Amino acid sequence: MDLGLQNKVIVVTGGARGIGESIVRKLTDENAVPCIIDINQELADKLVKELHQNGKDCFAIMADLTKSAQCENAINMILKKFDHIDGVVNNAGLNDGVSLENGSYEKFIQSLKVNAAHYFSITHFALNALKTSKGNIVNICSKVAQTGQGGTSGYAAANGMRMQLTTQWAEEFSVYGIRSNGIVVAECYTPQYEWWINQQSDPQKKLDEINAKIPLERRMTEPGEIADAVIFLLSEKSYPLTGELMYVDGGYVHLDRKA
Ligand SMILES: NC(=O)c1ccc[n+]([C@@H]2O[C@H](COP(=O)([O-])OP(=O)(O)OC[C@H]3O[C@@H](n4cnc5c(N)ncnc54)[C@H](O)[C@@H]3O)[C@@H](O)[C@H]2O)c1
């Protein structure tokens, strides 16, 4: 199916690895032009080099997304290079385990900056360009906002924000033809997930327990499967979807987790 994404300039935050990297790769499969904004220069450069060697167009900018000025600078650099933006995928984040019991006010606010405030900043600075292009916003969210996880108040609150911003922007900017949708992720094996599982006392046992609770075939969602859904939402094939949260989670949130 031709998704009509050729030459579309799409911002992908956290595009250097994990889910973001898969989104970047799928975009280049569609001959779109992903623009990575990431703090990890080494990984971003490596990915861009590989994609360029394969004849794909891709661009990367280093920024710490917790700093609004760096978000603004990154968007300005993309606009300077391409003159337009057709889509924004807000994806970067970290399940940082800031809890009510052992966290602090300062850590809680920092968690909101790491996980939600840059969704606002990046989209804020890209908004005029999105109005011109009738662009698309896709916000990656976590099931933790709805199911809870325990011990991660900052991340849970930030994901509630991601979901509410998705609806808010759909309502506010429909008049410009801008669509805003979210993808809710539950369990997806990425470098961040691997790091977390290795902190557990028995990583394999923990992994088996988690897999056993996923309704669809007792397995995690793959980053490429999240990316496929993102690409669909970015394309005109998903018109007129807006203000939707799509649960790409093997039934994790809505079905009975029996195990
Ligand atoms: N993996 C899962 O199971 C899962 C579940 C639910 C939600 N999510 C969400 O998916 C998103 C991606 O997660 P992932 O598992 O691919 O993570 P990951 O850690 O593997 O990749 C995240 C990328 O974002 C970048 N990044 C993080 N903070 C940044 C900052 N302040 N400035 C610039 N770049 C920054 C990292 O350098 C990295 O390249 C996150 O927002 C996370 O909340 C993931």
The ligand as an ORCA input file, in Angstrom:
! r2SCAN-3c Opt
* xyz 0 1
  N       9.594      0.028     25.889
  C       8.384     -0.047     26.438
  O       7.915     -1.133     26.856
  C       7.528      1.185     26.561
  C       6.266      1.055     27.154
  C       5.447      2.163     27.235
  C       5.872      3.387     26.736
  N       7.110      3.492     26.168
  C       7.522      4.818     25.706
  O       8.178      4.741     24.466
  C       9.137      5.778     24.370
  C      10.444      5.197     23.850
  O      10.879      4.210     24.770
  P      12.036      3.167     24.433
  O      11.739      1.960     25.226
  O      12.214      3.055     22.948
  O      13.282      3.919     25.110
  P      14.855      3.904     24.778
  O      15.508      4.385     26.035
  O      15.281      2.595     24.251
  O      15.014      5.053     23.666
  C      14.706      6.383     24.014
  C      15.489      7.366     23.155
  O      15.139      8.695     23.611
  C      16.324      9.437     23.817
  N      16.099     10.415     24.891
  C      15.648     10.148     26.139
  N      15.622     11.274     26.863
  C      16.039     12.282     26.050
  C      16.233     13.677     26.227
  N      16.008     14.285     27.399
  N      16.671     14.400     25.189
  C      16.920     13.825     24.004
  N      16.773     12.496     23.781
  C      16.333     11.735     24.800
  C      17.368      8.408     24.192
  O      18.709      8.890     23.953
  C      17.005      7.237     23.289
  O      17.622      7.337     22.027
  C       9.262      6.411     25.765
  O       8.618      7.666     25.803
  C       8.512      5.455     26.677
  O       7.810      6.130     27.691
  C       7.947      2.422     26.072
*
